[in-house]
């Protein structure tokens, strides 16, 4: 007896690929990089002027925003690295009224 059908197996694997848990492409091509041609000339790279405007959101903020929708108290805890007042308030808001917990978490993450 088959435990999983082929469609269910394909759907589960697709879900895991989308989450990044199974990353076959990187594992398969990790050591297959094109060789850098050796030259006798030395190229000096001059750094450009720093941009005057910082990027809108870095990776940590983006991940905290996504986490604010899934587990708002965890996002607030990771933002402050402390189980202080914002975390406790967010935990109560999430337990009783999930959407205000999300709004509260977004407020603290984007503040």
C-alpha positions in Angstrom: 0.0 0.0 0.0 1.3 3.4 -0.9 1.7 5.8 1.9 1.6 8.9 -0.3 0.3 9.5 -3.7 2.5 11.1 -6.3 0.6 14.4 -6.3 0.8 14.7 -2.5 4.5 13.9 -2.6 5.1 16.5 -5.2 3.1 19.1 -3.3 5.0 18.4 -0.1 8.4 18.6 -1.9 7.4 21.8 -3.6 6.4 23.2 -0.2 9.7 22.3 1.3 11.6 23.7 -1.7 9.7 27.0 -1.3 10.6 27.2 2.4 14.3 26.5 1.6 14.5 23.4 3.7 15.6 21.3 0.7 18.1 23.1 -1.4 19.3 20.6 -4.0 20.5 23.1 -6.5 23.1 24.7 -4.2 24.4 21.3 -3.1 24.7 20.0 -6.6 26.5 23.0 -8.0 28.5 24.1 -4.9 31.9 23.1 -6.3 31.3 23.8 -10.0 32.3 27.5 -10.3 34.0 28.8 -13.4 37.8 29.3 -12.8 39.1 32.8 -12.6 41.6 33.5 -15.4 45.0 34.4 -14.1 46.4 37.7 -15.4 49.7 39.5 -14.7 48.0 42.8 -14.5 46.7 44.2 -11.2 43.4 46.0 -11.2 42.9 48.5 -8.5 39.3 49.0 -7.5 38.4 52.5 -6.3 35.5 52.6 -3.9 32.6 54.7 -5.0 31.1 57.3 -2.8 28.7 55.9 -0.2 25.1 56.3 -1.1 23.4 59.2 0.7 20.2 57.2 1.3 20.3 54.0 3.3 18.3 51.0 1.9 14.6 51.0 2.9 14.8 47.7 4.7 17.6 45.3 5.4 17.3 41.5 5.6 16.8 41.4 9.4 13.9 43.9 9.3 12.3 42.1 6.4 12.5 38.8 8.2 11.1 40.4 11.4 8.2 41.8 9.4 7.4 38.4 8.0 7.6 36.9 11.4 5.3 39.6 12.8 2.5 38.1 10.7 3.2 34.5 11.8 4.3 34.8 15.4 4.1 38.4 16.6 5.5 37.9 20.2 8.6 36.1 18.8 9.3 39.1 16.4 9.1 41.5 19.3 11.3 39.3 21.5 13.9 39.1 18.7 13.8 42.8 18.1 14.6 43.7 21.8 16.4 40.4 22.9 14.4 40.7 26.1 11.1 39.5 27.5 10.2 43.0 28.7 7.0 45.0 28.6 6.6 45.2 24.8 6.9 41.4 24.6 4.3 40.8 27.4 1.9 43.3 25.9 2.3 41.7 22.5 1.8 38.2 23.9 -1.5 39.2 25.6 -2.7 41.0 22.4 -1.8 38.0 20.3 -3.5 35.5 22.6 -6.7 37.5 22.9 -6.9 39.4 19.6 -4.4 38.2 17.1 -4.7 41.1 14.6 -3.8 43.8 17.3 -0.8 41.7 18.2 0.3 41.8 14.6 -0.1 45.6 14.4 1.7 46.0 17.7 4.6 43.8 16.5 4.8 45.7 13.2 4.9 49.0 15.2 7.9 47.8 17.3 9.7 46.1 14.4 9.5 49.1 12.1 10.0 51.7 14.8 
